Amino acid sequence: MADDLSGKATHLGGKIKEGLGDLLGDRSLQREGKLDQVEGRAEQDQVRAENAVLDAEADQGHEGLAQ
């Protein structure tokens, strides 16, 4: 399972790379930064989806006990 904090760090690192690439006029570094941001967002989305599934399973289990 991916770590949400890892996704946030990847996204932030991408923002920094993109800004540095912009400052230096390095388009390759800018693109790499943008890709890192997308990867970080994807990692965060994966964690959120996994957590939603786990929560739904837990809720389903509690409903079964209440009946």
Secondary structure, 3 states (H helix, E strand, C coil): CCCHHHHHHHHHHHHHHHHHHHHHCCHHHHHHHHHHHHHHHHHHHHHHHHHHHHHHHHHHHHHHHHC
